[in-house]
Amino acid sequence: MLNEIAEDAQARMQKSLDALATNLKKIRTGRAHPSILETVQVNYYGSNVPLSQVANISVEDGRTLSISPWESNLVPDIEKAIYKSDLGLNPSTAGAVIRVPMPALTEETRKGFIRQARQEAENGRVSVRSIRRDANGDIKDLLKEKEITEDESRGAEDRVQKLTDKFIAEVDKLLEAKEVDLMEI
């Protein structure tokens, strides 16, 4: 029973860490990288699908992405989706190829992106701590119902705390890597 609580907490903490990594990818750096467009959804015959499922995204040079749609009639829809994505990107079309130049980051925008990354990391930490609180609540409920002893309860809480510490360290690592990436010129 205690193992199930700890395993559930670990799985939920991993999901929080994955969500943080996804959110940090949305914060663009000065370099072109196809993952920047991962969240862009394109209207494809009435349903929204990820851009990567209707086009090939490649890095043309250090600051330009090249998008080659598999169907030429999708070019206007892809452009519209990139404009609506709130990524601050302005695609330009040359025939069937869409080029997306990455604007250079000023010192001010870099600091703004770092603030945004720190906020995302803090949200990740809060999420992990909330999962710890839930797991410890479940352990206390088992103790109240006398299904486990106090020693087992303390041991389980220690295990959950070690998991929490591990995932908070992972959040800090992700944030540090993103900050280094953002400050790189």
ROVOMI-847419 format. One record per residue (C-alpha): residue in one letter; x, y negated, z negated. Coordinates in steps of 0.25 Angstrom, whole numbers, padded with zeros to 4 digits, always signed. Example, Ala and Ser with C-alpha at 12.3 -4.5 7.8 and 13.67 -1.06 7.14 Angstrom:
BEGIN
A+0049+0018-0031
S+0055+0004-0029
END
This chain:
BEGIN
M+0000+0000+0000
L+0011-0010-0004
N+0019-0006+0009
E+0007-0009+0017
I+0006-0023+0011
A+0021-0025+0014
E+0020-0020+0028
D+0008-0028+0031
A+0015-0041+0025
Q+0027-0038+0034
A+0019-0036+0046
R+0011-0049+0044
M+0024-0057+0041
Q+0030-0051+0054
K+0018-0057+0061
S+0020-0070+0055
L+0035-0070+0059
D+0031-0066+0073
A+0020-0078+0074
L+0031-0087+0069
A+0041-0083+0080
T+0030-0085+0090
N+0027-0099+0085
L+0041-0102+0085
K+0042-0098+0100
K+0032-0109+0103
I+0041-0120+0098
R+0049-0122+0110
T+0064-0125+0110
G+0072-0133+0121
R+0075-0120+0129
A+0065-0113+0138
H+0061-0099+0133
P+0049-0091+0139
S+0044-0089+0124
I+0040-0103+0124
L+0028-0100+0133
E+0024-0087+0125
T+0011-0094+0119
V+0006-0100+0133
Q-0007-0094+0137
V-0011-0094+0152
N-0025-0093+0157
Y-0025-0081+0166
Y-0038-0077+0172
G-0046-0082+0160
S-0038-0077+0149
N-0026-0083+0142
V-0013-0075+0143
P+0002-0078+0139
L+0010-0085+0150
S+0020-0073+0150
Q+0009-0064+0155
V+0006-0072+0167
A+0020-0078+0171
N+0035-0075+0170
I+0042-0085+0161
S+0056-0087+0162
V+0067-0097+0158
E+0072-0105+0170
D+0083-0112+0163
G+0085-0117+0149
R+0074-0127+0149
T+0064-0121+0159
L+0054-0110+0159
S+0049-0104+0172
I+0035-0098+0173
S+0032-0089+0185
P+0017-0085+0184
W+0013-0071+0190
E+0001-0078+0197
S+0003-0091+0204
N-0011-0096+0201
L-0007-0096+0186
V+0003-0107+0187
P-0007-0118+0183
D-0013-0110+0172
I+0001-0108+0166
E+0005-0122+0167
K-0008-0126+0160
A-0005-0116+0149
I+0009-0121+0147
Y+0003-0135+0146
K-0007-0131+0136
S+0003-0123+0127
D+0008-0135+0119
L+0022-0131+0121
G+0025-0145+0127
L+0030-0139+0141
N+0027-0145+0155
P+0027-0134+0165
S+0030-0137+0180
T+0026-0129+0192
A+0034-0126+0204
G+0025-0117+0213
A+0023-0104+0205
V+0033-0106+0194
I+0031-0115+0182
R+0043-0121+0175
V+0042-0126+0161
P+0053-0135+0157
M+0057-0136+0142
P+0057-0150+0137
A+0070-0154+0130
L+0068-0155+0115
T+0071-0168+0108
E+0077-0168+0094
E+0063-0172+0089
T+0055-0161+0096
R+0066-0151+0091
K+0063-0156+0077
G+0048-0155+0079
F+0049-0141+0084
I+0058-0137+0072
R+0047-0143+0063
Q+0037-0134+0071
A+0046-0122+0069
R+0047-0124+0054
Q+0032-0126+0053
E+0030-0112+0060
A+0040-0106+0051
E+0034-0111+0039
N+0020-0106+0044
G+0027-0092+0046
R+0033-0093+0032
V+0019-0096+0026
S+0013-0084+0034
V+0023-0075+0028
R+0021-0080+0014
S+0006-0078+0016
I+0008-0064+0020
R+0016-0062+0007
R+0005-0068-0001
D-0005-0058+0005
A+0004-0046+0003
N+0007-0050-0011
G-0008-0052-0014
D-0011-0038-0008
I+0000-0033-0018
K-0007-0040-0030
D-0020-0034-0026
L-0015-0020-0026
L-0008-0023-0040
K-0022-0029-0045
E-0029-0016-0041
K-0018-0008-0048
E-0014-0001-0035
I+0000-0004-0037
T+0009-0007-0049
E+0016-0021-0052
D+0029-0015-0048
E+0024-0011-0034
S+0018-0025-0033
R+0031-0032-0036
G+0038-0023-0026
A+0028-0025-0015
E+0028-0040-0018
D+0043-0040-0017
R+0043-0033-0004
V+0033-0043+0002
Q+0042-0054-0003
K+0054-0048+0004
L+0046-0047+0017
T+0042-0062+0015
D+0056-0066+0013
K+0060-0058+0025
F+0050-0065+0034
I+0052-0079+0029
A+0067-0077+0033
E+0063-0072+0047
V+0054-0085+0048
D+0066-0093+0044
K+0075-0086+0054
L+0065-0089+0065
L+0064-0104+0061
E+0079-0105+0061
A+0080-0099+0075
K+0069-0108+0080
E+0076-0121+0074
V+0089-0117+0080
D+0082-0115+0093
L+0075-0128+0093
M+0088-0136+0089
E+0096-0130+0100
I+0098-0140+0111
END
